[in-house]
Amino acid sequence: MIAQILLYGVPGVWSIALIAIVVLLIFGGKKIPELMRGLGSGIKEFKKGVNDAEEEVQEPKEIEDKKK
């Protein structure tokens, strides 16, 4: 994916606007807030999972340091 970004560049304002218009046409104005809520909660759960995994990795290191 990074190679694609480097190859094609970061999407510009017109590309993002076109994507937004297509999404609006496909889902309609009433469905978009529900989709965004779902996306937001999904991102929140993902970040929580990443933080929990990082804490689990850090805990054994702290225990080993205390033993020494």
C-alpha positions in Angstrom: 0.0 0.0 0.0 2.8 2.4 0.8 4.3 1.7 -2.6 1.0 2.6 -4.2 0.9 5.9 -2.3 4.4 6.7 -3.3 3.7 5.7 -6.9 0.4 7.5 -7.3 0.7 10.2 -4.6 -1.6 11.1 -1.8 -5.2 11.5 -2.9 -6.1 15.1 -3.6 -9.1 17.1 -2.7 -10.9 16.3 -5.9 -10.3 12.5 -5.4 -11.7 12.7 -1.9 -14.7 14.8 -3.0 -15.4 12.3 -5.8 -15.3 9.4 -3.3 -17.6 11.3 -1.0 -20.1 12.0 -3.7 -20.1 8.3 -4.8 -20.6 7.2 -1.2 -23.5 9.7 -0.8 -25.1 8.4 -4.0 -24.8 4.7 -3.0 -25.8 4.9 0.7 -27.9 8.1 0.8 -27.8 10.8 3.4 -29.7 9.0 6.1 -27.4 5.9 6.2 -24.1 7.8 6.3 -24.2 8.8 10.0 -25.0 5.2 11.0 -22.0 4.0 8.9 -19.7 6.6 10.5 -20.8 5.6 14.0 -20.0 2.0 13.1 -16.7 3.0 11.7 -15.9 5.1 14.8 -16.7 2.3 17.2 -14.7 -0.2 15.1 -11.7 2.1 15.2 -12.1 2.6 19.0 -12.2 -1.2 19.5 -9.2 -1.7 17.3 -7.2 0.9 19.3 -8.3 -0.6 22.5 -7.1 -4.0 21.3 -3.7 -2.6 20.3 -3.3 -0.9 23.6 -4.2 -4.1 25.5 -1.7 -6.1 23.5 1.0 -3.5 24.2 0.3 -3.7 27.9 0.5 -7.5 27.9 3.9 -7.3 26.2 5.1 -4.7 28.7 3.9 -6.6 31.8 6.3 -9.5 31.5 9.2 -7.1 30.9 8.4 -5.3 34.2 8.1 -8.6 36.1 11.5 -9.8 34.8 13.1 -6.4 35.7 11.8 -6.7 39.3 13.2 -10.3 39.6 16.7 -9.0 38.8 
